[in-house]
Amino acid sequence: MSMSTTPSAAEAELAVQARQAAVKSQGYWAGVWKRLRRDPVTIGCALVLLAMFLAIVLAPMIAPHDPYQGSMIRRLRAIGTPNYPLGTDELGRDMLTRLLYGGRLSWFMGIVPVVFAFVIGTSLGVLAGFAGGKVNMAIMRTTDIFYAFPSVLLAVAISGALGAGILNAILALTLVFIPQIIRVAESVTTGVRNLDFVDAARASGASAFTIVRVHVLGNVLGPIFVYATSLISVCMILASGLSFLGLGTKPPEPEWGLMLNTLRTAIYVQPWVAVLPGVCIFITSICFNLLSDGLRQAMDVKA
Amino acid sequence: MFFYLLRRILYAIPIALAVGLFCFMLVQIAPGDPINAIVPADAPGDVVEQVRRDYGLDKPLPVQFGIWLWKVLHGDLGRSLATGRSVWSDLSGAIVNTLRLAIVASGLGFIMGCVLGGLAGTFRGSVVDRAAVGIAVAGVSVPHYWLGMVLVVVFSVQLNMLPAMGAGPSGSGDWAWNWEHMQHLILPAVTLAVIPMGIVTRTVRGIIAEIMSQEFVTALRGKGLTRGRIFVHVVKNAAPNALAVMGLQLGYLMGGSILVETVFSWPGTGLLLNNAIFQRDLPVLQGTILVLAMFFVALNLVVDLVQTALDPRIKRA
């Protein structure tokens, strides 16, 4: 009698636990969404970014002119010129078109290094935090070396040595952000590693791989992700900065940082046209920053 | 305490060595033969071979690193490809200019950040708080090279009030603390100050809010102290952390001023780096980055030591 009831009772309890877990996890994301919805700043920033994203993706369809086709007779027209609502640049190319196309590379170079760094940095950081001991020492002391450089200097050093080019700039920026993500990943993993449920999983015979996949990653990915979103803003400013120095994109490719650089000579002729690419960088960067702050609060991530 | 200091100083040595290795490798990862970083591309073949032997470039890499390190420790950073002058002679003048700009900018940013952060932390949730947080977010999100251009457009092009370029009436002549020279410093310093302002505002706001919620503040209030007297206690508690953040910001500005210096043609390390990149002058690139990074390592060390000395709550063994 008792032999038959005990398993079923245990099963029933497991089912209840599973249901509670399901309800709880649903509750977490529902709670995050509820908090986000009540945060007009974050929602506003997300909408602005979405609109910008659509505009740059659909640039070939909505741009009024060709981004490379200039004309010597209509150089540096003012904002509000008929047919050229945002004026023209130093080679007579339509600014609106160039800004739409320029966003593609600027966004690409602002996001891709952070994605690479997120994948690599999380792997190394979780490894360091979970393995501890000598592995931790080796990984964390190596990141200390990169922390000896201010990030702008590190990016300029690597891409300056490698030479100009989009790939070199992406490589340099990825290397800048990997150590920062490793530090965050390592510290949250170390925090999770000694919690009871990890001990319980280990006692029940789960392999290290399973523990990391099921128990650790689920708890550390959120905070690391929020941290990584805050880096997008920095990365976009740095990437445009590299192009501004002539280290990223090469002309005649449209990119916001490079456009700022080539228009620098025009600030005495058409100052307000010359600063337009920077307005785009600023809006994107501040929106990503505020979005990241909003996510952090909604997801209740400390640190 | 003594052992902590000793260990902290000893730990800076391997870091400095690794930074040196990184800078040494910069020339190795550059495309092409590293010999091109020493002799001009159009040098005759036998000269190239001679130089290769003289510089030990025919030896294995670890030996080369040893030779390079030995020279660096004796103050020899090599010669510029573009000018033929020793890297150190160009660098030493540039460092002084950058340091002047970075100190003024970080001081400015620190003062503004402390005022904004202090107000925001004291009156948490008020309009003042929200305005300060907004300014801080804008400060850390703004591409400062663009802000520099906007300031030039407004104050130099439109209002014609301040010079747009250089570090003095003669472009890059000797510095003096008079108006002729100082007016050149205003725009770059304000531009550069925006980043530390944002970061210090956020940090100070957090620190002040945390201290204000501690029990000892309630106790002081209960004792009947005035707002001003309580404020003194709060500042005393907040100062070590705020100063540490500021110390590191000075280092970030030293390394990060390359973009602002390019915008304003400020004759510092940033402009030197920019020209080196443009002319692919690898010895100058390597030397400048090495010196700036070493400065940052030293600054980190000093900040740690000063913080330990200043803050009796930190008991490090």
Interface residues (C-beta under 8 A of the other chain):
Chain A: R141 D144 I145 A148 F149 P150 S151 V152 L153 V156 A157 I158 G160 A161 L162 G163 S233 I237 S240 G241 F244 L245 G246 L247 G257 L260 R264 I267 Y268 P271 W272 A274 V275 P277 G278 V279 I281 F282 S285 I286 F288 N289 L290 D293
Chain B: P14 I15 A16 A18 V19 F22 C23 L26 V27 I29 A30 P31 V137 A138 V140 S141 V142 P143 Y145 W146 L147 M149 V150 V152 V153 V157 Q158 G251 Y252 M254 G255 G256 I258 L259 T262 V263 L273 N274 A276 I277 F278 R280 L282 L285 I289 L292 A293 F296 V297 N300
